[in-house]
Amino acid sequence: MTTETSKKEPLEAKETKEITFRCKYCGQNKPLSEMRRITRFFPVLIACRDCERKIG
């Protein structure tokens, strides 16, 4: 009777998907890096970089 040791192959790293958010003002899906907090207003507004320029 032989005992076989199973070698587990390392799992390949899955590609991570980029996190995207929908801008409340223009409705476009933008990556997290393009989202901005506008702290001039209360409550704080979250908008994409393009809408931040238009609002402020």
Backbone as JSON Lines, residues from 0, in Angstrom:
{"i":0,"aa":"M","n":[0.86,-1.16,0.0],"ca":[0.0,0.0,0.0],"c":[0.91,1.23,0.0]}
{"i":1,"aa":"T","n":[0.69,2.1,-0.95],"ca":[1.5,3.3,-1.02],"c":[0.67,4.51,-0.64]}
{"i":2,"aa":"T","n":[1.33,5.43,-0.02],"ca":[0.66,6.66,0.38],"c":[1.13,7.77,-0.55]}
{"i":3,"aa":"E","n":[0.19,8.34,-1.24],"ca":[0.53,9.44,-2.14],"c":[0.26,10.75,-1.43]}
{"i":4,"aa":"T","n":[1.24,11.61,-1.49],"ca":[1.02,12.94,-0.92],"c":[0.58,13.85,-2.04]}
{"i":5,"aa":"S","n":[-0.49,14.48,-1.83],"ca":[-0.99,15.37,-2.88],"c":[-0.35,16.74,-2.71]}
{"i":6,"aa":"K","n":[0.2,17.21,-3.79],"ca":[0.81,18.53,-3.77],"c":[-0.23,19.53,-4.27]}
{"i":7,"aa":"K","n":[-0.5,20.47,-3.44],"ca":[-1.47,21.49,-3.84],"c":[-0.76,22.56,-4.64]}
{"i":8,"aa":"E","n":[-1.29,22.83,-5.8],"ca":[-0.72,23.88,-6.63],"c":[-1.18,25.23,-6.08]}
{"i":9,"aa":"P","n":[-0.26,26.16,-6.02],"ca":[-0.69,27.48,-5.52],"c":[-1.73,28.09,-6.44]}
{"i":10,"aa":"L","n":[-2.73,28.67,-5.83],"ca":[-3.79,29.3,-6.6],"c":[-3.26,30.58,-7.23]}
{"i":11,"aa":"E","n":[-3.62,30.8,-8.46],"ca":[-3.21,32.02,-9.13],"c":[-4.0,33.19,-8.55]}
{"i":12,"aa":"A","n":[-3.33,34.28,-8.41],"ca":[-3.99,35.47,-7.88],"c":[-5.04,35.94,-8.87]}
{"i":13,"aa":"K","n":[-6.23,36.13,-8.37],"ca":[-7.31,36.6,-9.22],"c":[-7.12,38.09,-9.46]}
{"i":14,"aa":"E","n":[-7.48,38.52,-10.64],"ca":[-7.4,39.94,-10.93],"c":[-8.48,40.65,-10.12]}
{"i":15,"aa":"T","n":[-8.07,41.7,-9.46],"ca":[-9.04,42.44,-8.67],"c":[-9.76,43.43,-9.56]}
{"i":16,"aa":"K","n":[-11.02,43.55,-9.33],"ca":[-11.81,44.5,-10.11],"c":[-11.68,45.87,-9.47]}
{"i":17,"aa":"E","n":[-11.67,46.88,-10.3],"ca":[-11.58,48.24,-9.8],"c":[-12.92,48.63,-9.19]}
{"i":18,"aa":"I","n":[-12.86,49.25,-8.04],"ca":[-14.08,49.69,-7.36],"c":[-14.61,50.93,-8.06]}
{"i":19,"aa":"T","n":[-15.87,50.88,-8.43],"ca":[-16.48,52.02,-9.1],"c":[-17.71,52.48,-8.33]}
{"i":20,"aa":"F","n":[-17.98,53.76,-8.43],"ca":[-19.15,54.35,-7.81],"c":[-19.89,55.17,-8.85]}
{"i":21,"aa":"R","n":[-21.19,55.3,-8.66],"ca":[-22.0,56.12,-9.56],"c":[-22.11,57.51,-8.93]}
{"i":22,"aa":"C","n":[-21.73,58.51,-9.7],"ca":[-21.82,59.89,-9.23],"c":[-23.29,60.27,-9.13]}
{"i":23,"aa":"K","n":[-23.65,60.88,-8.01],"ca":[-25.04,61.25,-7.78],"c":[-25.5,62.37,-8.72]}
{"i":24,"aa":"Y","n":[-24.57,63.15,-9.23],"ca":[-24.93,64.34,-10.01],"c":[-24.94,64.1,-11.51]}
{"i":25,"aa":"C","n":[-23.94,63.37,-12.04],"ca":[-23.92,63.15,-13.49],"c":[-24.38,61.74,-13.86]}
{"i":26,"aa":"G","n":[-24.43,60.82,-12.89],"ca":[-24.93,59.48,-13.14],"c":[-23.94,58.54,-13.8]}
{"i":27,"aa":"Q","n":[-22.69,58.95,-13.97],"ca":[-21.68,58.1,-14.61],"c":[-20.96,57.27,-13.56]}
{"i":28,"aa":"N","n":[-20.56,56.05,-13.95],"ca":[-19.75,55.21,-13.08],"c":[-18.31,55.66,-13.18]}
{"i":29,"aa":"K","n":[-17.71,55.96,-12.04],"ca":[-16.34,56.46,-11.98],"c":[-15.54,55.61,-10.99]}
{"i":30,"aa":"P","n":[-14.24,55.46,-11.22],"ca":[-13.42,54.73,-10.25],"c":[-13.29,55.53,-8.94]}
{"i":31,"aa":"L","n":[-12.97,54.83,-7.89],"ca":[-12.88,55.44,-6.57],"c":[-11.87,56.58,-6.55]}
{"i":32,"aa":"S","n":[-10.81,56.47,-7.34],"ca":[-9.77,57.51,-7.35],"c":[-10.28,58.84,-7.9]}
{"i":33,"aa":"E","n":[-11.37,58.84,-8.64],"ca":[-11.92,60.08,-9.19],"c":[-13.03,60.69,-8.34]}
{"i":34,"aa":"M","n":[-13.4,60.02,-7.27],"ca":[-14.46,60.55,-6.41],"c":[-13.85,61.51,-5.39]}
{"i":35,"aa":"R","n":[-14.56,62.6,-5.12],"ca":[-14.08,63.64,-4.22],"c":[-15.12,63.96,-3.16]}
{"i":36,"aa":"R","n":[-14.64,64.34,-1.97],"ca":[-15.53,64.83,-0.91],"c":[-15.52,66.34,-0.97]}
{"i":37,"aa":"I","n":[-16.68,66.92,-0.99],"ca":[-16.79,68.38,-1.02],"c":[-17.22,68.8,0.38]}
{"i":38,"aa":"T","n":[-16.27,69.3,1.15],"ca":[-16.53,69.6,2.56],"c":[-16.99,71.03,2.79]}
{"i":39,"aa":"R","n":[-17.12,71.81,1.73],"ca":[-17.62,73.19,1.88],"c":[-19.09,73.21,2.29]}
{"i":40,"aa":"F","n":[-19.77,72.11,2.03],"ca":[-21.2,72.03,2.31],"c":[-21.46,71.09,3.47]}
{"i":41,"aa":"F","n":[-22.59,71.27,4.13],"ca":[-23.01,70.34,5.17],"c":[-24.4,69.86,4.83]}
{"i":42,"aa":"P","n":[-24.64,68.59,4.78],"ca":[-23.69,67.48,4.94],"c":[-22.71,67.43,3.77]}
{"i":43,"aa":"V","n":[-21.62,66.73,3.99],"ca":[-20.55,66.62,3.0],"c":[-21.1,65.96,1.74]}
{"i":44,"aa":"L","n":[-20.75,66.51,0.57],"ca":[-21.19,65.97,-0.71],"c":[-20.11,65.06,-1.28]}
{"i":45,"aa":"I","n":[-20.51,63.99,-1.92],"ca":[-19.59,63.1,-2.62],"c":[-19.92,63.23,-4.1]}
{"i":46,"aa":"A","n":[-18.93,63.59,-4.89],"ca":[-19.14,63.78,-6.33],"c":[-17.86,63.39,-7.07]}
{"i":47,"aa":"C","n":[-17.99,63.2,-8.37],"ca":[-16.8,62.9,-9.17],"c":[-16.0,64.18,-9.38]}
{"i":48,"aa":"R","n":[-14.81,64.04,-9.86],"ca":[-13.9,65.18,-10.05],"c":[-14.51,66.23,-10.98]}
{"i":49,"aa":"D","n":[-15.17,65.78,-12.05],"ca":[-15.77,66.72,-13.0],"c":[-16.9,67.52,-12.36]}
{"i":50,"aa":"C","n":[-17.77,66.84,-11.62],"ca":[-18.89,67.54,-10.98],"c":[-18.41,68.44,-9.85]}
{"i":51,"aa":"E","n":[-17.3,68.08,-9.2],"ca":[-16.75,68.94,-8.15],"c":[-16.4,70.31,-8.71]}
{"i":52,"aa":"R","n":[-15.82,70.33,-9.9],"ca":[-15.47,71.6,-10.54],"c":[-16.72,72.41,-10.86]}
{"i":53,"aa":"K","n":[-17.77,71.73,-11.32],"ca":[-19.01,72.42,-11.68],"c":[-19.74,72.96,-10.46]}
{"i":54,"aa":"I","n":[-19.71,72.21,-9.36],"ca":[-20.41,72.62,-8.14],"c":[-19.68,73.76,-7.45]}
{"i":55,"aa":"G","n":[-18.37,73.68,-7.39],"ca":[-17.61,74.62,-6.58],"c":[-17.11,75.74,-7.34]}
